[in-house]
Amino acid sequence: MRVLAFSAIRPLRYILLAVLAMAMQTLSAQEASGISFSLQPDMPLTQVVAPAASGQLVLIAHNNEETPARAAISGFVFSAAEVADEYVFTTDQRQKCDLPTIALDSAYGLQRISFASEPIAPGADMTCSYSIARKATSRSDFVFTLCGPGEFVDCLFRYLAFGTLPDLGLRVAPIEPPRAGSLETIVSVIASNPGSHPTSDIVVATDCAEFYAGAVFGPVAFDIDNDFPGACPTAEDNLGCLNFTGQEFESKGFHLGSIPAHGEASCLLKLRFRHPLTESVSLGLQFLGNFVQYAEGGAGFDANTGNDRALASAAPSASLTPIPTPIDRPAYALLALLLGVIGATTKKARARMA
């Protein structure tokens, strides 16, 4: 995944950074205010907003304290810093609701967005409604998170996104079903773009896995070859896998190229099986980023991650073994962390046995 504001940080490292950042933010919010805003329950988290149109943000707070207190909430902007200038916040409640402030948080190198209200009387409610107008010249989507005290885990993947919101899709299709006992097969990796803007180069990456013999969790059932005509070129970008103790996860990245508006782009990968194929085997592929760079400039945000993953898989033609359904990105990130803990525990157990 590419995050425009800090693209050098790889996805799983970014997840850990975000958890830490939100935890620190939670402590700060609890110290600064006895109450906090929350999002209106029925408010859409993602809103398609064309240039020159507007979206809406509604925040609600209740003061359970015995004294008047200001409501406050903040989060991080994940769009490039300059994108904030393409969106204008207004409210007809200026006496009660402050307009948001956006400033660089030097501790994390990210833009922090903050909302606050006038003091709210004990037992009283406060609703702040904001209109978010997208400038006619805007070419990028505006994306941020807002986390109240105690919410940082729940809202880690709960983006607020306004803009074009392209919805790219990824699928993998066999060129020809392999026979039982095969040692290799070729699959086509296909990315679709239903939007009206052509993209720049799109990168996909494999799940973090161990590709070497003697791996803690066993090597993937196949290696991936892209050294032949029509193959997906190698990309240096990948998931940047975290390794704990005892395992060596890695991810392999591939270029799919640009995708035309309302069109598709595809290339080929060869799966080389470590043993003759007798049962279904698979490895997940996913887009490297939620942010989609447009060929003509600017960036959209793919908020729908449900179709951003697919399986590079093979099953012998006589096999009826089902191929597992891909898990979504948040679940995969948590699974990767869990596998790391298991790997560390396994190595310790082996050391004690020795």
C-alpha positions as CSV (number, residue, x, y, z in Angstrom):
1,M,0.0,0.0,0.0
2,R,1.2,3.4,-0.8
3,V,0.4,6.2,1.7
4,L,1.3,9.5,0.1
5,A,2.3,11.4,3.2
6,F,5.0,8.8,4.1
7,S,5.5,6.4,1.3
8,A,8.9,5.2,2.6
9,I,7.1,3.3,5.4
10,R,6.1,-0.2,4.4
11,P,2.5,-1.3,5.2
12,L,3.0,-3.5,8.2
13,R,5.5,-1.1,9.8
14,Y,2.9,1.6,9.1
15,I,0.3,-0.4,11.0
16,L,2.5,-0.7,14.1
17,L,3.3,3.0,13.9
18,A,-0.4,3.9,13.5
19,V,-1.3,1.8,16.6
20,L,1.4,3.6,18.6
21,A,0.4,7.0,17.3
22,M,-3.3,6.4,18.1
23,A,-2.5,5.1,21.5
24,M,-0.5,8.3,22.3
25,Q,-3.3,10.4,20.8
26,T,-5.8,8.6,23.1
27,L,-3.8,9.4,26.2
28,S,-3.4,13.1,25.1
29,A,-7.2,13.4,24.4
30,Q,-8.1,11.9,27.8
31,E,-5.8,14.3,29.6
32,A,-7.0,17.3,27.6
33,S,-10.7,16.8,27.8
34,G,-13.3,15.0,29.8
35,I,-15.5,14.4,26.8
36,S,-14.8,13.7,23.1
37,F,-16.7,13.9,19.8
38,S,-17.7,10.7,18.1
39,L,-19.0,10.3,14.5
40,Q,-22.7,10.4,13.9
41,P,-23.7,6.7,13.7
42,D,-25.4,6.8,10.4
43,M,-22.9,9.1,8.6
44,P,-21.2,7.4,5.6
45,L,-17.5,7.0,6.2
46,T,-16.8,7.3,2.5
47,Q,-18.5,9.9,0.3
48,V,-18.2,10.3,-3.4
49,V,-17.6,14.0,-3.9
50,A,-17.0,15.3,-7.4
51,P,-15.0,18.5,-8.0
52,A,-17.1,21.6,-7.1
53,A,-19.5,19.4,-5.0
54,S,-19.7,18.9,-1.2
55,G,-19.7,16.2,1.4
56,Q,-20.7,16.3,5.1
57,L,-19.1,15.4,8.4
58,V,-21.3,15.3,11.6
59,L,-19.7,15.0,15.1
60,I,-21.7,14.4,18.3
61,A,-20.7,14.7,21.9
62,H,-22.3,14.4,25.3
63,N,-20.9,15.8,28.5
64,N,-21.1,13.3,31.4
65,E,-18.8,15.5,33.5
66,E,-20.0,17.6,36.5
67,T,-18.5,20.8,35.0
68,P,-18.6,22.4,31.6
69,A,-16.0,20.9,29.2
70,R,-15.0,21.2,25.6
71,A,-15.4,18.3,23.2
72,A,-12.4,17.5,21.1
73,I,-11.2,14.9,18.7
74,S,-8.3,14.5,16.3
75,G,-6.7,12.1,13.9
76,F,-4.2,11.9,11.1
77,V,-4.5,13.0,7.4
78,F,-3.3,10.2,5.1
79,S,-3.6,12.2,1.8
80,A,-0.6,14.2,0.6
81,A,-0.3,17.4,2.7
82,E,-1.2,19.7,-0.2
83,V,-4.6,17.9,-0.7
84,A,-6.1,19.6,2.4
85,D,-6.0,22.9,0.5
86,E,-8.4,21.4,-2.2
87,Y,-11.2,20.9,0.4
88,V,-12.9,23.7,2.4
89,F,-14.7,23.1,5.7
90,T,-17.6,25.4,6.7
91,T,-20.2,25.3,9.4
92,D,-23.2,27.4,10.3
93,Q,-22.4,26.8,14.0
94,R,-19.3,28.9,14.3
95,Q,-20.3,30.1,17.8
96,K,-20.3,26.5,19.0
97,C,-18.1,24.5,16.7
98,D,-14.5,25.4,15.7
99,L,-13.4,24.9,12.2
100,P,-10.8,22.1,12.1
101,T,-7.1,22.8,12.2
102,I,-4.5,20.9,10.2
103,A,-0.9,21.0,11.3
104,L,2.2,18.9,11.1
105,D,2.7,16.6,14.1
106,S,6.4,16.6,14.4
107,A,6.4,13.5,16.6
108,Y,5.2,11.3,13.7
109,G,5.8,13.5,10.6
110,L,2.1,13.4,9.7
111,Q,-0.5,16.0,9.3
112,R,-2.9,16.0,12.3
113,I,-6.5,17.2,11.9
114,S,-8.3,18.4,15.1
115,F,-11.9,19.4,15.9
116,A,-13.1,21.2,19.0
117,S,-16.3,22.8,20.5
118,E,-17.2,25.5,22.9
119,P,-17.6,24.3,26.5
120,I,-20.7,22.0,26.9
121,A,-22.8,22.2,30.0
122,P,-23.0,19.2,32.3
123,G,-25.4,16.6,30.9
124,A,-25.8,18.5,27.6
125,D,-25.3,17.3,24.0
126,M,-23.4,19.0,21.2
127,T,-23.7,18.3,17.4
128,C,-21.3,19.9,15.0
129,S,-22.1,19.6,11.3
130,Y,-19.5,20.5,8.7
131,S,-19.8,20.9,5.0
132,I,-16.7,19.8,3.1
133,A,-16.6,21.5,-0.3
134,R,-14.2,20.2,-2.9
135,K,-12.7,22.8,-5.1
136,A,-13.4,22.6,-8.8
137,T,-9.7,22.3,-9.6
138,S,-9.2,19.4,-7.1
139,R,-7.6,16.3,-8.5
140,S,-7.1,14.2,-5.4
141,D,-9.2,12.6,-2.7
142,F,-9.1,13.7,1.0
143,V,-8.6,11.0,3.5
144,F,-8.2,11.1,7.3
145,T,-9.1,9.2,10.5
146,L,-10.7,10.5,13.7
147,C,-10.3,8.5,16.9
148,G,-11.8,9.3,20.3
149,P,-10.4,8.0,23.6
150,G,-10.2,4.2,23.6
151,E,-11.0,3.9,19.9
152,F,-7.6,3.6,18.3
153,V,-7.8,-0.1,17.5
154,D,-11.3,0.1,16.2
155,C,-10.7,3.1,14.0
156,L,-7.3,2.0,12.6
157,F,-8.9,0.9,9.3
158,R,-11.9,3.3,9.6
159,Y,-11.0,5.9,7.1
160,L,-13.1,9.0,6.4
161,A,-12.7,9.5,2.6
162,F,-14.1,12.2,0.3
163,G,-13.6,12.5,-3.4
164,T,-13.7,10.4,-6.5
165,L,-13.0,7.1,-4.6
166,P,-11.9,4.8,-7.5
167,D,-12.7,1.1,-6.9
168,L,-10.0,-1.0,-8.6
169,G,-10.5,-4.7,-8.7
170,L,-8.0,-7.6,-8.7
171,R,-8.4,-11.1,-10.0
172,V,-6.2,-14.0,-11.0
173,A,-7.2,-16.5,-13.8
174,P,-5.4,-19.6,-15.0
175,I,-4.2,-19.6,-18.6
176,E,-4.9,-23.4,-18.6
177,P,-5.8,-25.6,-15.7
178,P,-2.8,-27.7,-14.7
179,R,-2.9,-31.5,-14.7
180,A,-2.1,-33.6,-11.7
181,G,1.6,-34.0,-11.3
182,S,2.4,-30.8,-13.1
183,L,5.5,-28.9,-12.1
184,E,4.4,-25.4,-13.2
185,T,1.5,-23.4,-14.5
186,I,0.9,-19.9,-15.8
187,V,-1.7,-17.5,-14.4
188,S,-2.9,-14.1,-15.6
189,V,-3.0,-11.2,-13.0
190,I,-5.8,-8.8,-14.0
191,A,-6.6,-5.4,-12.6
192,S,-9.8,-3.5,-13.5
193,N,-10.5,0.2,-13.4
194,P,-14.3,1.1,-13.6
195,G,-13.5,4.7,-13.1
196,S,-13.2,7.5,-15.6
197,H,-9.6,8.3,-14.9
198,P,-6.7,6.2,-16.3
199,T,-4.2,5.2,-13.6
200,S,-0.4,5.3,-13.6
201,D,1.5,2.2,-12.9
202,I,-0.2,-0.2,-10.4
203,V,1.8,-2.6,-8.3
204,V,0.7,-5.8,-6.6
205,A,2.5,-7.8,-4.0
206,T,2.3,-11.3,-2.6
207,D,1.3,-12.0,1.0
208,C,4.3,-12.2,3.4
209,A,5.5,-15.8,3.2
210,E,8.6,-18.0,3.6
211,F,10.0,-19.1,0.2
212,Y,13.0,-21.0,1.5
213,A,13.5,-24.7,2.5
214,G,13.5,-25.4,6.2
215,A,11.2,-22.4,6.9
216,V,9.5,-22.2,10.4
217,F,6.1,-22.5,8.9
218,G,7.1,-24.4,5.8
219,P,7.9,-22.8,2.5
220,V,5.1,-21.7,0.1
221,A,4.2,-24.6,-2.2
222,F,5.5,-22.8,-5.2
223,D,8.0,-20.1,-6.3
224,I,7.0,-17.4,-8.7
225,D,8.8,-16.9,-12.0
226,N,8.5,-13.8,-14.1
227,D,11.4,-14.2,-16.4
228,F,9.6,-14.9,-19.7
229,P,7.8,-12.8,-22.4
230,G,4.5,-11.2,-21.2
231,A,5.4,-11.7,-17.5
232,C,4.7,-9.0,-14.9
233,P,7.9,-7.0,-14.3
234,T,9.5,-7.2,-10.9
235,A,8.7,-4.3,-8.6
236,E,11.0,-3.3,-5.7
237,D,8.0,-2.2,-3.7
238,N,6.4,-4.9,-1.7
239,L,4.8,-5.4,1.7
240,G,8.1,-5.0,3.5
241,C,7.3,-7.9,5.8
242,L,8.1,-7.8,9.5
243,N,10.1,-10.8,10.9
244,F,10.1,-11.6,14.6
245,T,12.2,-14.5,15.7
246,G,12.8,-17.7,13.7
247,Q,11.1,-17.0,10.4
248,E,12.0,-15.0,7.3
249,F,8.8,-13.7,5.7
250,E,9.2,-11.9,2.4
251,S,6.9,-10.4,-0.1
252,K,7.3,-10.2,-3.9
253,G,6.1,-7.2,-5.9
254,F,5.1,-6.9,-9.5
255,H,4.2,-4.1,-11.9
256,L,0.9,-4.4,-13.7
257,G,1.3,-1.1,-15.6
258,S,-1.3,1.6,-16.1
259,I,-5.0,0.8,-16.4
260,P,-7.1,2.7,-18.9
261,A,-10.4,4.3,-17.8
262,H,-13.2,1.7,-17.8
263,G,-10.6,-0.9,-18.7
264,E,-8.2,-3.5,-17.6
265,A,-4.5,-4.3,-17.4
266,S,-2.9,-7.7,-17.1
267,C,0.3,-9.7,-17.2
268,L,1.5,-13.2,-16.5
269,L,3.2,-15.1,-13.6
270,K,4.5,-18.7,-13.7
271,L,4.0,-20.8,-10.6
272,R,6.8,-23.3,-10.2
273,F,5.7,-26.1,-7.8
274,R,8.2,-27.4,-5.3
275,H,6.6,-30.9,-5.7
276,P,4.4,-32.4,-8.4
277,L,1.0,-30.9,-8.1
278,T,-1.5,-33.2,-6.2
279,E,-3.7,-30.7,-4.4
280,S,-4.8,-27.1,-4.4
281,V,-2.1,-24.5,-3.6
282,S,-2.4,-20.8,-3.3
283,L,-0.8,-17.5,-2.3
284,G,-2.5,-14.2,-1.8
285,L,-1.8,-11.1,-4.0
286,Q,-3.0,-7.6,-3.2
287,F,-2.7,-4.1,-4.5
288,L,0.2,-2.3,-2.8
289,G,-1.7,0.8,-2.0
290,N,-5.2,2.2,-1.2
291,F,-4.1,5.4,-3.0
292,V,-4.4,5.2,-6.8
293,Q,-2.1,7.6,-8.8
294,Y,-3.9,9.0,-11.8
295,A,-2.0,9.2,-15.2
296,E,-3.0,12.9,-15.6
297,G,-2.0,13.7,-12.0
298,G,-3.6,13.6,-8.6
299,A,-4.6,10.6,-6.6
300,G,-7.8,8.7,-5.7
301,F,-8.4,6.5,-2.6
302,D,-9.7,3.0,-3.1
303,A,-11.9,2.7,0.0
304,N,-13.4,-0.7,-1.0
305,T,-10.7,-3.2,-0.1
306,G,-13.1,-6.2,-0.6
307,N,-12.0,-6.7,-4.2
308,D,-8.3,-5.7,-3.7
309,R,-7.0,-9.2,-3.0
310,A,-7.0,-12.4,-5.1
311,L,-5.3,-15.8,-5.0
312,A,-2.5,-16.9,-7.2
313,S,-3.6,-20.5,-7.1
314,A,-3.6,-23.9,-8.9
315,A,-5.5,-27.1,-8.5
316,P,-5.0,-30.3,-10.5
317,S,-7.7,-30.7,-13.0
318,A,-9.0,-33.9,-11.3
319,S,-9.1,-32.3,-7.9
320,L,-12.2,-31.0,-6.2
321,T,-10.4,-29.4,-3.3
322,P,-11.8,-25.9,-2.8
323,I,-9.7,-22.8,-3.0
324,P,-9.9,-20.8,0.2
325,T,-11.5,-17.3,0.1
326,P,-9.0,-14.4,0.4
327,I,-9.1,-12.6,3.7
328,D,-9.4,-8.8,3.7
329,R,-6.4,-6.6,4.4
330,P,-7.0,-5.8,8.1
331,A,-7.5,-9.5,8.9
332,Y,-4.3,-10.3,6.9
333,A,-2.3,-7.7,8.9
334,L,-3.5,-9.1,12.2
335,L,-2.8,-12.7,11.0
336,A,0.8,-11.7,10.0
337,L,1.4,-10.3,13.5
338,L,-0.1,-13.5,15.1
339,L,2.2,-15.7,12.9
340,G,5.2,-13.7,14.1
341,V,4.3,-14.3,17.7
342,I,3.8,-18.0,17.0
343,G,7.2,-18.1,15.2
344,A,9.0,-16.6,18.2
345,T,7.3,-19.0,20.6
346,T,8.3,-22.0,18.3
347,K,11.9,-21.0,18.3
348,K,12.1,-20.6,22.0
349,A,10.5,-24.0,22.5
350,R,13.1,-25.6,20.1
351,A,15.9,-23.9,22.1
352,R,14.6,-25.4,25.3
353,M,14.4,-28.8,23.8
354,A,18.0,-28.5,22.6
